[in-house]
Amino acid sequence: MAPLKKTKILVVEDCADLAELIQNQLEHIGLISSVATNGSQALHKALEEGPDLILLDIALPQISGLEVARRLKAGPSTRTIPILAVTGKVMKGDREKCLADGCDGYLAKPFLLEQLKGEIAKLLH
């Protein structure tokens, strides 16, 4: 994971405990992270911080994760930011819907840290 050091990741998760867990794990492996807890905050932080990657929950308050992904991919300064859907939406067709709406990868909850690290590495290389 050494080449990922100094990588900025925006964690978009409305469950405070899970957001803190993910953030702690990312920082443990040397990544820089910040957290947004709803769709509006996610859009604002993505524009303000210019992260290298966004970990995006789909079921969010205010603006859904899918709408956040669509807006980010439509924005000139955010369209190239890779988005990993990290979601509990695991019914048939949910993965395809996430990818069709602008997410570049998909990780179902619950997940193992190794799975998260693997998906991050895939999207950043």
C-alpha positions in Angstrom: 0.0 0.0 0.0 3.0 2.3 0.1 2.2 4.2 -3.2 -1.1 5.3 -1.7 0.4 7.3 1.1 -0.8 11.0 1.1 -3.9 9.9 -0.8 -6.9 11.9 0.2 -10.1 10.0 0.7 -13.6 11.4 1.4 -15.7 9.0 3.4 -19.4 9.6 2.9 -21.2 7.7 5.5 -24.2 8.7 7.7 -23.5 6.0 10.4 -21.1 7.8 12.7 -19.6 4.6 14.1 -18.9 3.1 10.7 -17.5 6.4 9.4 -15.1 6.6 12.4 -14.1 2.9 11.9 -13.4 3.4 8.2 -11.5 6.7 8.9 -9.4 5.0 11.6 -8.5 2.1 9.3 -7.6 4.4 6.4 -5.4 6.6 8.6 -3.8 3.4 10.1 -2.6 2.5 6.6 -1.3 6.0 5.9 -4.2 7.6 4.0 -5.6 11.0 4.7 -9.4 11.1 5.2 -12.3 13.3 6.0 -15.9 12.5 6.6 -19.2 13.7 5.2 -22.4 12.5 6.8 -25.0 13.4 4.2 -25.3 14.0 0.5 -25.2 17.8 0.6 -22.0 17.8 2.7 -20.5 15.2 0.4 -21.0 17.5 -2.6 -19.6 20.5 -0.8 -16.5 18.6 0.6 -15.8 17.0 -2.8 -15.6 20.4 -4.4 -13.7 22.0 -1.5 -11.2 19.2 -0.8 -10.7 17.6 -4.2 -10.2 14.1 -2.8 -8.3 11.4 -4.8 -11.2 8.9 -4.1 -14.7 9.0 -2.6 -16.1 6.1 -0.5 -19.8 6.7 -1.0 -22.7 5.2 1.0 -25.8 5.1 -1.2 -28.5 5.4 1.5 -27.9 9.0 2.7 -30.0 11.8 4.2 -30.8 14.9 2.1 -29.4 13.7 -1.2 -29.0 10.0 -2.1 -25.6 8.6 -2.8 -26.7 7.8 -6.4 -27.7 11.5 -6.9 -24.3 12.5 -5.4 -22.5 10.2 -7.8 -24.5 11.6 -10.8 -23.8 15.2 -9.8 -20.1 14.6 -9.2 -19.6 12.9 -12.5 -21.4 15.8 -14.2 -19.2 18.4 -12.6 -16.1 19.6 -14.5 -13.8 19.6 -11.4 -15.1 16.4 -9.9 -15.9 14.1 -12.9 -12.5 12.3 -12.7 -12.7 11.5 -9.0 -13.1 7.7 -8.6 -16.2 6.8 -6.6 -16.5 3.5 -4.7 -20.0 2.7 -3.6 -19.8 1.2 -0.1 -23.3 0.1 0.6 -25.8 -2.2 2.2 -27.8 -2.2 -1.0 -27.2 -5.7 -2.1 -30.3 -6.8 -4.0 -30.2 -8.0 -7.5 -29.4 -5.1 -9.8 -28.1 -2.7 -7.1 -24.5 -3.1 -8.2 -25.4 -2.4 -11.8 -27.5 0.6 -10.7 -24.5 2.1 -8.7 -22.2 1.6 -11.7 -24.7 3.1 -14.2 -25.2 6.2 -12.0 -21.5 7.0 -11.9 -19.8 4.9 -9.3 -16.5 3.3 -10.5 -16.6 0.4 -8.1 -18.9 -1.4 -5.7 -18.3 -2.9 -2.2 -21.2 -4.5 -0.3 -21.5 -4.0 3.5 -20.4 -5.7 5.6 -16.9 -5.9 4.2 -13.4 -6.9 5.4 -10.7 -4.3 5.7 -8.6 -6.2 3.1 -11.5 -6.0 0.6 -11.7 -2.2 1.2 -8.0 -1.8 0.7 -8.1 -3.9 -2.5 -10.9 -1.9 -4.0 -9.2 1.4 -3.1 -5.9 0.1 -4.7 -7.8 -0.9 -7.9 -9.4 2.5 -8.3 -6.3 4.5 -7.7 -4.0 2.5 -10.1 
